[in-house]
Amino acid sequence: MWDYTDKVKEHFLNPRNVGEIENADAVGEVGSLACGDALKLFIKLDDTKERIVDAKFQTFGCGSAIASSSALTEMIKGKTLDEALGVTNKEIADFLGGLPEEKMHCSVMGQEALEVAIAKYRGGPVPTHDHGHEHEQEGEIVCKCFGLTDGFLKKVISQNRLHTAEQVTHFTKAGGACGGCIPKIKELIAEVLGEQQKQESKKPERLTNLRKMQLIQEVLENEVRPLLWADGGDLELIDIAGNAVQIAFRKACAGCASSGYTSRFVEQKLRELVADDITVEEVQG
């Protein structure tokens, strides 16, 4: 029998924000009834169309799924879209005082629904998490039973630092039905762990301010800007103050609705290759 926290029980027995929002600005659906879990998330924005003023959900699933959905809606109200995108499944679980590892996939489902809702609202590519909806496939299908791609599984493995196939099953359900994808899941784990070790080995243990500034410039020039150029975009380094990096997007990236995603990518890359505490801010310049 799983040991649930009092907060999980509270959000299951008295879930917040159940229902739907008429004329919602963004709606995200993940899962399917055939798989045993499904979640539909509704988001309402303020007049600026950037800050979430209301969020509601409808879900089909276990107590952990209901509690995780309830917690998510409480967590994202009042946040900007970019701030909401920064909410991780681990933070959802922590908000509830923790979830049994076997139920962590419920918190992942909430994070997925949020990503889908915001991506659809912004008109960008919709992340693919399952076969239940007609999304453009991203990557190769690994788990055919639940329609999970290698890209999605690698993301969950990396974000939650998973080390075993059993953990991946708990977090995503992959491998939990026929088990045929377990060998591939183990390969993905080894691949992600190898990438993490390689990235960590690139980080100098101690950095002077001058060296940190040099590394930031090198990463932007060699790792980030070439990717933006390929899509007709660019960025300019505006300022570095301690661990805060200010950038401005240029060309096709300037004013792009997906600039929030790009800023997060830049920040992640700098944290991987320079220092864990770097923050990136987009400015108009």
N, C-alpha and C positions, 0 to 999 in steps of 0.2 A: 504494500500500500504506500502511495506517495505521501510525503510529508509537505503539506502546503502551509505557507505563512498565513497569519491572520489577515494580512492585507490582500492576499490572493482570494481568500474566502470572502472578504468584504466586497471586493470588486466583482466576484462571481454572483453572490447572493443579491447585491444591490448595485448592478452595473450602471455606470454613468453614461449619458449621451446615447442611449439606445434609440434607434429609429432612422429616419431619413430626412434630408433637407430638401425641400422643394426649391427648384432653381439653384441647385448647388453649383458653385463655380468649378469644382473639380470632384471627380468620382473615380475611385480606384477599386478594381475587383481582382482578387487573387484566389487560388484554390478552386476546388470543384466539389460538388456533393458526392461524386463518385469516389473521391479520394478521402472523404470523411471530414474535411475542413474547408470552409469557404468564408471569405470576408469581403464585405462591401463597405468602403469608407467614403463618407461625404464631407466636403470641406466648403465653408463659406468664407469669403475674403472681405476685407473692409474696402472703403472707397478707393484706396491706393492700389488695390488688387495685389498686394504683396504681403499683408499680414492676415493671419487666420483668426477669425472672430468666433467661429463655431465649427464643431466637428461632431459627427454622429456616425454610428456604425450599425450594420446588421451582420450577424455572424451565425454560422452553423458549425458547431464543434463542441469540444469538451469545456470543462470549467476553466482550464488554463487559457483557452482561446478567447473565451468571453472576458476573463479578467485582463488579459493582455490588450484586447481591443479597447476595453474601458480605460485602462491606464494610458494607452496611446492618445486617445482623444483628449484626455485631461492634460497630457504633457505638451501637446502641440498648440493648444488654444493660446493666443496671444503672441505666438512666434511668427517671424517672417517665414516665407517659403524656404529660403536658404537655411535658416536656423532649424526649421522642422526637418529638412533633409539631413541635418547633422545628427538627428536622434538615431541611435543604434539599437539593435535588438537587445544588447546587453543592458543598456540604460532602461529599456522597458522592463526587463526582468528585475533590475536593481530597484526600480520604482516600486515594484511589488514585494520587495524584500527577498527576491530570489525565486527561481522556479526549479523544480526537479529537472535534471539534465534531460530526462526522457521527454519533457514537455517544452524544451527550448524552441522547438520548431514553431510553437504558437507565437512567441515573440518575434521570430523571424517573419512570420506571415504578416504581422502588423507593419513592420518596416517595409515589406514589399508593397503592400497596398498603398502606403504613403508615397513611395517612389513612383508607382504607376499613376496615381492621381495627379501628382505635380507634373510628371512628364507629359501626360495627356493635356493638361491645362496649358502648358507652355508650347505644345506643338512639336516637341522633340521626339526622338525614338523612345518607344515604350519598352521598358525592361521586360524580358521574357522570363517567367518563373514556372509556367505550367502550360499544359495543352488545353486548358479550359477556355481560353480566349484566343482570338485571332490576332496574335501579336507577331511581329517579325521575329523570326528565330535569331537568337544571338548565341553563336557558338554551336558546338556539337552536342546533341542529346546524349547524356550519359545514362540517366535513369529513365528507361522507357515507361515504367509503371506510373511514374509521377511527372514525366515530361521535363526533367530538370537538366539544364545544360552544364557543360564544363565551366563556362564563365561564371555562372551563378554559384556553383559549388565552390569554385576557387575563392570567390569573394567571401563566402560564409566561412570557409576554412581560415582564410587570412585574417578577417576581422575578429574572429573568436579564438584564434590560435588553437585550432583543433589538431589533434595528433593521431587519432584512431578512426577507423571506418565506423565503429560503433557510435562515436561522438557525432560524426557527420549524419548518421541516421537519426539520432536524437534531435539534431538541429534542423534537418531538412526533410526527413523521411526517406531520403535516397537510400536504396538498398534494403528498405524495410519490408518489401513485398517479396519478390522472387529471389532477391539477392544476387542476381546475375551481374550487377554493376559493381559489386564490392571490389574486385581486382582493379577496375578503373579508378574507383574512389581512392584506393591506396596509392595509385600512381599520382593522382592529383595532389594528395597530401604531401607526398615526397617532393613533388614539383614546387609546391608553395613553400614548404619548409626550406628547400634549397634556395629559392629566390629570397626569402627572408634572411637567411644566413649570409647570402651574398651581399644584400643591401646593408645589413648591419656591419659587415666587415669593411664597407666603404666609409663608414662614419668615423672620423677622427674622435678619439676619446676626449680630448681637451682642445678647445678652439679659442684662439685669441679673437678679439673683435674684428681685426683686420682679416684674419684667415676666414672667419665666418662670412664676411662680406664677399670675399673672393669666391668662396664655394657657392654662395647663393647666385652670384653672377654667372659662374660656370654652368650650374645646373639649368638656369634659365636659358642660356645660350645654346647648350648642347643637348638638353633633354626635353625642353618644353617648346621653345620657339619653332624648331623644325617641324613639330607636329601641327602647330597652328598655321605655319606657312602652307602646309599641304592642303589646308581648307581655305586658303586665301585670307587668313587672319594673322594677327601679330599681337605682341604686348610690349610694353615699355616699363622698365624698372624706374619707379619714381623716387622711392626713398627706403632706407633701412634704418630703423631705430631700435637697437637692441635685437629682440626676437621678432619684431613687427616689420613685415615687408609690405610696402605699398606698390601696387602695379596698376597700370592703365591699359585697357585693351584697345587695339588699333585695327584698322582696315575692317574686314568682315566680322571680327569679333566685337567691334565697338557697338554697343547698344543691342547686342544679341540677347535674346530671351534666355539662352542657355549659359550666359556668362557666369551664373552662380555655380553651375556644374564645373565649368572650367577653372574658376577660382579654387574650388575644393580640390581639383586635380593638381593644380600648381602647389597648393599647400601640402598635399599628401606627398608629392614628389620631393619637396624641400625637406619635409620631415624625414623621409626615407633616406635621403642622401646627405643631409647637412646636420640637422638637430631636431629632436623630438618636440621641442616647445615652440617652433616657429609658427607664427600666424600670418595669414595673407589677407590683405584688405584691398578691394578694388576701389580706386578713386577715379574721379573725372579730371583728366588733366591733358 
